[in-house]
Amino acid sequence: MAGQIWVSLISLGGVVLGGLLSYLVQHRTQLSAERAEQQRQRIALSETRRAERLALLERFIEASAEAERCAYTRPSEWDDTDDWYLVTRDVMSRFWVADRLLRVQFPRPLPDAAHAHFLDLNRTVWQGLPDGESVRDYLEGNRSAFLDAAREVMG
C-alpha cells in the first residue's frame, strides 16, 4: 500500500509540475505576443506620423513655390483690385497656414527655419526688394536652412 501512495504522489507531482510548466510557457508566449503587437502598433503609428509630417512639408514647399512665383511677378505698383493681388493674397494665406501647421507637428528647429523663410517671402511679396537685389539671392539663405532642417528631421 505504501508503494501505491508513493506512485500516486509522484504521479500527482508530475501532473502539477507539468501543469505549472505549461502555464509558464503559455504565459511567456502571451507576453511575447503582446510585446510584438505593441511594437507593431508603435511602428504603424510612427509610419503614420511620418506620412503626415511629409504631407505637411510638401504642403509648405508647394505654398512656398507659389509665393516665390508671386514675388517674381510682383508688379511695381498694384492695388486691392489687381489680379496679381487677388491671386497672391490667396497664396500667402495658404502659405501662412502651412507655416503654422509645421509649428504644431515638428520639433523646434524646423518650424523656426520655416518661419524665417516665410517671413523672407512675405516681405519680398508685399514690400518688394530694393532695386538691384535679386529675389533668388535674398531667399536662398533661409530657404536652404529650412530644407536642411527638414532633411534632418525626416532623416
N, C-alpha and C positions, 0 to 999 in steps of 0.2 A: 503494500500500500504506500509506503513512504517513497518508493521509486516512482509511482504514478503521480504523486504530488509534485515531485521534483520535475518530472517531464511536463506536467501541466503548467508549473510555474515558469519553466524555461520557455515553453511554447507561448505562454502569455507574455513573457518578457520580450520574445521575438516579435510578437504582434504589436506590442506597444512601441518597441524600437522601430519597427518598420513603418508604423503609422506616424511616429514623430519625424522620421527621416522624410517620409512622403510629404508631410505638412511643410517641413523646412524647404524642400525642393520647390514645392508649389508656391510658397511664399516668396522665395527668391526669384522665381520665374515671373511672378506677378509684379514684383518691384522692378525688375529689369524691363518688363513690358511697359510699365508706367513711365519709367525714365526715358525709354525710347520714344514713347508718344509725346512726352513733354518736350524732348529735343526736337522732334519733328514739328511740333507746333511752334517752337521758338524759331526754327529755320523758316517755316512758312510765313510767320509774322515779319521776320527780318526781310524776306524777299518782297513781301507786300509793301513794307515801308520803303524799301529801296526803289521799287517801281513808282511809288507815289512821289518820292523825292526827285527821281529822274524826270517825271512828268512836270513837276514844278520848275525844275531847272530849264527844261525845254520851253515851257511857257514864258519864263523870264527872258530867255535868249531870243525867242521869237519876237516878243514885245520890244526888246532892246534893238533888234534889227529893224523893226518897223520905225521905231523912234529915230534911229540913225538916218533912215531914208528921209524922214521928215526934216531932220537937221540939215541934210544935204540939199533938200529942195526948198528950204526956208526962203521966202521972198524978202527982199529988203524992207518992204512995207506991207502990212496986212491989217485987216480989221476983223471984227467978230462975224462978218458975213462971208468972208473969203473962204473958198473951197479948201484951201490949204489949212486954215484954222480949224474948220469943222472936222476934217479928217484927223488932224494932229491932236485935237482935243480928245477924241475917242481913243486914239493910240496911246496917248500919255495916261489916260485913265486906266487902261488895261495894264500898262507898264507899272503904274503906281500900285495896283492890286497885286500884281506878280511880285513886286518888291516886298510888300508886306507879308505875303504868303511864305516867302523864304525865311523871314524872321520867325515865323511860327514853327516851321518844320526843321530848321537846321541849327546846329551849334554856332556859337558866337562869331567866329572869324568869317564865315561865309556870308551871313546877312550884312555884316559891316562892309565887306568888299562890294557886295551887290548894291548896297545903298549908295556908296561912294560913286559907283558907275552910274546909278540912276540920277544922282544929283548933277553929275557932269553933263549927262544927256539932257536933263531938264533945263539946265542953264543954257546949253547950246541951242536947244529947240526954241525956247521962249525969248531969250535975250540975245542970242547970236554970239558971235565971236568978234573980237577986234579985227579990222582989216589985215589981211596977210597971215592970219593964224589959220592953220589947217584943222578942219573938224576931225579928220582921221588922227592926226598927231595929238590933238587935245584929248581925245577919248581913249587913246591907246593904253596909257598907264593904268588907269583904274579898270578898264575892260580886261586887260591881261591879268591884273591882280585878282579879279573876280573869277576868271576862268581857271587860274591856278588854284584858288581856294576850292572851287567846285571839284576839280580833279582830285585834290587832296581828300575832301570829304567822301567822295564817291569811290575813291581808290580801293 
